Amino acid sequence: MRKTILISGAAAGIGRATAELFHRNGWAVGLTDIDAAALAALVRTLEAGRVWSRVLDVTDADAAREVVDAFAADHHGRLHVLFNNAGVLRTGRFEDIAAADHRLLVDVNITGLINLSHAAYRHLRGTSGAMVVNMSSASALHGTPDFATYSATKAAVRALTEALEIEWRDEGIAVRDIMPPFVDTGMVRSNQSVLIDRFGVRLSAADVAAAVWDTVTSRSAQLHRAVGWQFRLTTLANEFLPSRLMHEGLRWMSHRRRRER
């Protein structure tokens, strides 16, 4: 029997690249996304026999449970991998972002991940070698100007990953997260920030999908997977340098941005 992966936010960007990669390698792929048209377009490009799809708003806990249960039921009760990829991004000064957008970031990036993970637990527990892979971010490492609430949500994802890895290890469920810096996706291209301009966008969605594939297939023991050599160097430096240095560097960039406005 084929191994199974259920992917949220699968219709575009990292989710789509990951779906295509696992599909090419023979996995039974479950696709969920809130964008029905984009989801249908992706399904048309893949071999229907190994693709399962449902429209899903991950902030709806009841809908998340129905979708996870339906996917598992259609695949002999097995769920080898849950990839919590659905997420949204809003950039700008904290006070310039509408309160509704701050709430949306929390609802999708944190609550959505909680809803799917909670719904998937019993199916993961019943599947040998199961794993949860959460989409975190380089901004989880330190609070980031222009990304304040987004950064906070990804720090929460990092913390949830650490806690669930401890809680679920004895159940046979591995929990990992992926931490890329800026990735060339529509979500990043539709937002503006001085940090995006200065650090550049050096990763593709396929690069991140490859990191997900390696994490899953190698059963990597690495809890937090930094993607890209530049960010790997940053995480290494963070182990040895006071976090105050990073804080002041980001503060300097923020001051420069305000002077340039």
C-alpha positions in Angstrom: 0.0 0.0 0.0 1.1 3.5 -0.7 2.1 5.8 2.1 -0.2 8.7 2.7 0.3 12.5 3.3 -2.4 15.1 4.0 -1.3 18.7 3.1 -3.1 21.9 4.1 -2.6 25.0 2.0 -1.8 22.6 -0.9 -3.1 24.6 -3.9 -0.1 27.0 -4.3 3.4 27.7 -3.3 5.2 25.4 -0.9 2.1 23.2 -0.5 1.7 22.6 -4.2 5.4 21.9 -4.7 5.3 19.4 -1.8 2.2 17.7 -3.2 3.8 17.4 -6.6 7.0 15.9 -5.2 5.3 13.3 -3.0 2.9 12.4 -5.9 5.9 11.9 -8.3 7.4 9.5 -5.7 4.3 7.3 -5.5 2.6 8.6 -2.3 -1.2 8.9 -2.0 -1.6 12.6 -1.6 -4.4 14.4 0.2 -4.9 18.0 -0.8 -6.8 20.7 1.2 -7.1 24.4 0.6 -9.6 27.2 1.1 -9.2 28.2 -2.6 -11.5 25.8 -4.4 -10.5 27.0 -7.9 -6.8 26.7 -7.3 -7.3 23.3 -5.7 -9.3 22.0 -8.7 -6.6 23.3 -11.0 -3.9 21.4 -9.2 -5.9 18.2 -9.1 -6.3 18.3 -12.9 -2.5 18.3 -13.3 -2.0 15.2 -11.2 -2.9 11.5 -11.7 -6.4 11.3 -10.2 -6.0 7.8 -8.8 -3.4 9.0 -6.2 -4.9 12.4 -5.4 -7.6 13.1 -2.9 -8.9 16.7 -2.3 -11.3 18.7 -0.2 -11.9 22.4 0.2 -11.1 23.3 3.8 -10.9 26.4 6.0 -8.5 25.2 8.7 -9.9 27.6 11.2 -13.1 25.6 11.4 -12.4 22.8 13.8 -15.4 20.7 12.9 -14.6 20.9 9.2 -11.0 20.0 9.9 -12.1 16.9 11.8 -14.5 15.9 9.0 -11.8 16.2 6.3 -9.1 14.3 8.3 -11.5 11.5 9.1 -12.7 11.3 5.5 -9.1 11.1 4.2 -8.2 8.4 6.7 -11.3 6.4 6.0 -10.6 6.5 2.2 -7.0 5.2 2.9 -7.7 2.2 5.2 -7.4 4.4 8.3 -3.8 5.3 7.7 -2.2 8.7 7.9 1.6 8.6 7.6 2.3 12.3 7.4 0.3 15.4 8.2 1.9 18.5 6.7 0.6 21.6 8.4 1.4 24.1 5.6 -1.6 26.4 5.5 -0.6 30.0 6.5 -1.1 33.7 5.7 1.3 36.6 5.8 0.7 40.3 6.4 3.7 42.7 6.6 4.1 46.3 7.8 4.3 48.3 11.0 2.2 46.7 13.7 -0.2 49.7 14.0 -0.7 49.9 10.2 -2.1 46.4 9.9 -5.8 46.1 10.6 -6.8 44.3 13.8 -8.8 41.8 11.6 -5.6 40.9 9.8 -3.7 40.3 13.0 -6.5 38.0 14.1 -6.5 36.2 10.8 -2.7 35.5 11.2 -3.4 33.9 14.6 -6.5 32.0 13.4 -4.9 30.4 10.4 -1.2 30.0 11.4 -1.8 28.8 15.0 -5.4 27.7 15.4 -5.6 26.0 12.0 -2.5 24.0 12.8 -4.0 23.0 16.2 -7.3 22.0 14.6 -5.7 19.7 12.1 -3.2 18.2 14.5 -5.9 17.5 17.0 -8.1 15.9 14.4 -5.3 13.8 13.0 -3.9 12.5 16.3 -5.8 9.2 16.5 -5.1 8.4 12.8 -1.4 9.1 13.2 -1.3 7.0 16.4 -2.8 4.1 14.4 -0.2 4.4 11.6 3.3 2.9 12.0 6.0 5.5 11.4 3.7 8.5 11.4 5.0 12.1 11.4 3.7 15.7 11.7 5.6 18.3 9.8 4.8 21.9 10.7 5.6 24.9 8.5 7.5 27.4 10.7 9.7 30.2 9.5 13.1 31.8 10.0 11.2 34.6 11.8 10.4 32.2 14.6 14.0 32.5 15.8 13.6 36.2 16.9 10.8 38.7 16.9 11.0 40.5 13.5 10.0 44.1 12.7 7.4 44.3 9.9 6.5 40.7 10.7 5.5 41.1 14.4 2.4 39.0 14.6 3.4 36.6 11.8 6.7 36.1 13.7 4.8 35.5 16.9 2.6 32.9 15.2 5.7 31.0 13.8 7.3 31.1 17.2 4.2 29.5 18.5 4.5 26.8 15.8 8.0 26.2 16.9 6.9 25.8 20.5 4.0 23.5 19.6 6.4 21.4 17.6 8.7 21.0 20.6 5.9 20.2 23.0 4.1 17.7 20.8 7.4 15.9 19.9 7.8 15.2 23.6 4.1 14.3 24.2 3.6 12.1 21.1 7.0 10.4 20.8 5.9 7.5 23.0 2.8 7.1 20.7 5.2 6.5 17.7 4.5 10.0 16.2 7.4 12.1 15.2 6.9 15.9 15.1 9.2 18.2 13.2 9.1 21.7 11.7 10.6 23.4 8.7 12.1 26.9 9.0 12.8 28.7 5.8 13.6 32.4 5.3 11.9 34.2 2.4 10.6 31.9 -0.3 9.7 32.8 -3.8 5.9 32.3 -3.5 2.9 34.4 -4.2 2.4 35.0 -0.5 5.9 36.6 -0.2 5.6 38.5 -3.5 2.3 40.1 -2.5 3.9 41.6 0.7 6.6 44.3 1.1 9.3 44.8 3.7 12.7 46.3 3.9 13.9 42.9 5.2 12.7 41.1 2.1 14.6 43.7 0.0 17.8 43.5 2.0 18.0 39.8 2.6 16.6 38.8 -0.8 14.4 35.9 -1.8 16.8 33.0 -2.4 14.7 29.9 -2.0 12.1 28.4 -4.2 9.0 26.5 -3.2 10.7 23.4 -4.6 13.7 23.9 -2.2 11.4 23.8 0.8 9.4 20.8 -0.6 12.8 19.0 -0.9 13.4 19.7 2.8 10.0 18.3 3.7 10.7 15.2 1.6 14.1 14.7 3.3 12.7 15.2 6.8 10.0 12.6 6.2 11.9 10.0 4.2 15.1 10.1 6.3 13.1 10.1 9.6 15.3 13.0 10.5 16.0 13.5 14.2 16.5 17.2 13.6 13.6 18.9 15.4 13.8 22.3 13.6 14.9 22.1 10.0 16.6 25.3 8.8 16.4 25.7 5.1 19.1 27.4 3.0 22.7 27.8 3.8 22.4 31.4 4.9 19.8 30.7 7.5 21.6 27.6 8.7 24.6 29.8 9.4 22.3 32.2 11.2 20.9 29.5 13.4 24.5 28.3 14.1 25.6 31.8 15.1 22.5 32.1 17.3 23.8 29.2 19.4 26.9 31.1 20.3 26.1 34.8 20.1 23.8 36.7 22.6 20.3 37.1 21.2 20.8 40.8 22.0 23.0 41.1 19.0 20.3 39.9 16.6 17.8 42.1 18.3 19.9 45.2 17.9 20.7 44.3 14.3 17.0 44.1 13.5 16.4 47.3 15.4 19.0 49.1 13.3 17.3 47.9 10.2 13.9 49.1 11.5 15.3 52.6 12.3 16.9 52.8 8.8 13.5 51.9 7.3 11.7 54.7 9.2 14.3 57.3 8.1 13.9 56.2 4.5 10.1 56.6 4.5 
